[in-house]
Amino acid sequence: MMRKPRDFDAELKSLEDKTRDLKARKVQQLGELVILTGADALSAEELAGALIVLAETKDAGKREAWAKRGAAFFQGRARRSASPPDRDSGGAATQPGGAQSASNGASTS
């Protein structure tokens, strides 16, 4: 019995579709992260400048400190989102302000 030949064009199209979907999801998640951290209050130039500095930083100590702070941010959000469903909307409304005030307090020290 003969095997069915592979349709490379269909497989390639499927991979391209998956790639496009992953890129779109990444963009959406980055936008959500900007909003959740309160960074949407910055101008596009300020945000771009800060991200460039972050991306160019090679200091392992700074990067580790940022990673720990980011992990704490997400752990705090996970604890808040684990609240009862009737309280979710109230918790969601206070999260950006809480994250922003925490980041403002740490950046001034």
MIMARLUM-298588 format. One record per residue (C-alpha): residue number from 0; residue in one letter; chain; x negated, y negated, z. Coordinates in Angstrom, 2 decimals. Example, Ala and Ser with C-alpha at 12.3 -4.5 7.8 and 13.67 -1.06 7.14 Angstrom:
<site 0 'A' 'A' <-12.30 4.50 7.80>>;
<site 1 'S' 'A' <-13.67 1.06 7.14>>;
END
This chain:
<site 0 'M' 'A' <0.00 0.00 0.00>>;
<site 1 'M' 'A' <-1.20 -3.48 -0.81>>;
<site 2 'R' 'A' <-1.47 -6.23 1.73>>;
<site 3 'K' 'A' <0.40 -9.45 1.19>>;
<site 4 'P' 'A' <-2.04 -12.19 0.11>>;
<site 5 'R' 'A' <-2.57 -15.08 2.53>>;
<site 6 'D' 'A' <-1.02 -18.39 1.63>>;
<site 7 'F' 'A' <-3.94 -20.69 2.39>>;
<site 8 'D' 'A' <-2.05 -23.79 1.28>>;
<site 9 'A' 'A' <0.78 -23.10 3.71>>;
<site 10 'E' 'A' <-1.69 -22.36 6.53>>;
<site 11 'L' 'A' <-3.59 -25.58 5.80>>;
<site 12 'K' 'A' <-0.37 -27.60 5.77>>;
<site 13 'S' 'A' <0.64 -26.04 9.08>>;
<site 14 'L' 'A' <-2.72 -26.97 10.63>>;
<site 15 'E' 'A' <-2.44 -30.52 9.29>>;
<site 16 'D' 'A' <1.04 -30.82 10.79>>;
<site 17 'K' 'A' <-0.23 -29.58 14.16>>;
<site 18 'T' 'A' <-3.14 -32.02 14.02>>;
<site 19 'R' 'A' <-0.80 -34.92 13.26>>;
<site 20 'D' 'A' <1.51 -33.91 16.12>>;
<site 21 'L' 'A' <-1.41 -33.64 18.57>>;
<site 22 'K' 'A' <-2.73 -37.07 17.57>>;
<site 23 'A' 'A' <0.72 -38.62 17.97>>;
<site 24 'R' 'A' <1.13 -37.01 21.40>>;
<site 25 'K' 'A' <-2.33 -38.25 22.45>>;
<site 26 'V' 'A' <-1.47 -41.82 21.42>>;
<site 27 'Q' 'A' <1.83 -41.64 23.30>>;
<site 28 'Q' 'A' <0.15 -40.27 26.43>>;
<site 29 'L' 'A' <-2.54 -42.96 26.34>>;
<site 30 'G' 'A' <0.15 -45.63 26.06>>;
<site 31 'E' 'A' <2.01 -44.13 29.00>>;
<site 32 'L' 'A' <-1.21 -44.06 31.02>>;
<site 33 'V' 'A' <-1.87 -47.73 30.29>>;
<site 34 'I' 'A' <1.61 -48.59 31.53>>;
<site 35 'L' 'A' <1.49 -46.34 34.62>>;
<site 36 'T' 'A' <-1.82 -47.81 35.77>>;
<site 37 'G' 'A' <-0.58 -51.36 35.32>>;
<site 38 'A' 'A' <-3.20 -52.03 32.63>>;
<site 39 'D' 'A' <-0.44 -53.20 30.28>>;
<site 40 'A' 'A' <-0.66 -56.53 32.12>>;
<site 41 'L' 'A' <-4.08 -57.05 30.50>>;
<site 42 'S' 'A' <-4.45 -58.61 27.08>>;
<site 43 'A' 'A' <-5.40 -56.28 24.23>>;
<site 44 'E' 'A' <-8.86 -57.90 24.17>>;
<site 45 'E' 'A' <-9.39 -57.37 27.90>>;
<site 46 'L' 'A' <-8.25 -53.77 27.72>>;
<site 47 'A' 'A' <-10.40 -53.05 24.67>>;
<site 48 'G' 'A' <-13.43 -54.66 26.31>>;
<site 49 'A' 'A' <-12.97 -52.66 29.50>>;
<site 50 'L' 'A' <-12.57 -49.41 27.57>>;
<site 51 'I' 'A' <-15.68 -50.13 25.52>>;
<site 52 'V' 'A' <-17.70 -50.67 28.71>>;
<site 53 'L' 'A' <-16.31 -47.43 30.16>>;
<site 54 'A' 'A' <-17.11 -45.47 27.02>>;
<site 55 'E' 'A' <-20.66 -46.87 26.85>>;
<site 56 'T' 'A' <-21.43 -46.20 30.53>>;
<site 57 'K' 'A' <-23.97 -43.39 30.97>>;
<site 58 'D' 'A' <-24.31 -43.74 34.77>>;
<site 59 'A' 'A' <-23.20 -40.33 36.07>>;
<site 60 'G' 'A' <-22.44 -41.73 39.52>>;
<site 61 'K' 'A' <-20.05 -44.33 38.17>>;
<site 62 'R' 'A' <-18.37 -41.82 35.89>>;
<site 63 'E' 'A' <-17.94 -39.37 38.78>>;
<site 64 'A' 'A' <-16.45 -42.10 40.98>>;
<site 65 'W' 'A' <-14.02 -43.02 38.19>>;
<site 66 'A' 'A' <-13.08 -39.38 37.73>>;
<site 67 'K' 'A' <-12.39 -38.98 41.46>>;
<site 68 'R' 'A' <-10.27 -42.11 41.48>>;
<site 69 'G' 'A' <-8.36 -40.89 38.42>>;
<site 70 'A' 'A' <-7.78 -37.50 40.01>>;
<site 71 'A' 'A' <-6.47 -39.20 43.17>>;
<site 72 'F' 'A' <-4.13 -41.30 41.01>>;
<site 73 'F' 'A' <-2.68 -38.23 39.33>>;
<site 74 'Q' 'A' <-2.44 -36.30 42.61>>;
<site 75 'G' 'A' <-0.54 -39.19 44.15>>;
<site 76 'R' 'A' <1.84 -39.26 41.18>>;
<site 77 'A' 'A' <2.36 -35.50 41.42>>;
<site 78 'R' 'A' <3.31 -35.78 45.09>>;
<site 79 'R' 'A' <5.74 -38.61 44.36>>;
<site 80 'S' 'A' <7.33 -36.77 41.43>>;
<site 81 'A' 'A' <7.90 -33.71 43.65>>;
<site 82 'S' 'A' <10.51 -35.67 45.61>>;
<site 83 'P' 'A' <14.20 -34.69 45.38>>;
<site 84 'P' 'A' <15.84 -35.44 42.01>>;
<site 85 'D' 'A' <18.15 -38.11 43.43>>;
<site 86 'R' 'A' <15.09 -40.14 44.48>>;
<site 87 'D' 'A' <13.06 -39.79 41.26>>;
<site 88 'S' 'A' <14.22 -43.06 39.69>>;
<site 89 'G' 'A' <13.30 -45.01 42.81>>;
<site 90 'G' 'A' <9.88 -43.38 43.00>>;
<site 91 'A' 'A' <9.19 -44.00 39.33>>;
<site 92 'A' 'A' <9.97 -47.70 39.72>>;
<site 93 'T' 'A' <7.43 -48.10 42.53>>;
<site 94 'Q' 'A' <4.59 -46.07 41.03>>;
<site 95 'P' 'A' <3.11 -48.67 38.67>>;
<site 96 'G' 'A' <3.07 -51.32 41.39>>;
<site 97 'G' 'A' <1.51 -48.92 43.88>>;
<site 98 'A' 'A' <-1.16 -47.87 41.42>>;
<site 99 'Q' 'A' <-1.83 -51.47 40.48>>;
<site 100 'S' 'A' <-2.18 -52.68 44.05>>;
<site 101 'A' 'A' <-4.47 -49.74 44.85>>;
<site 102 'S' 'A' <-6.69 -50.55 41.88>>;
<site 103 'N' 'A' <-6.69 -54.26 42.69>>;
<site 104 'G' 'A' <-7.77 -53.60 46.28>>;
<site 105 'A' 'A' <-10.60 -51.33 45.25>>;
<site 106 'S' 'A' <-11.88 -53.58 42.47>>;
<site 107 'T' 'A' <-12.34 -56.55 44.82>>;
<site 108 'S' 'A' <-14.67 -54.68 47.17>>;
END
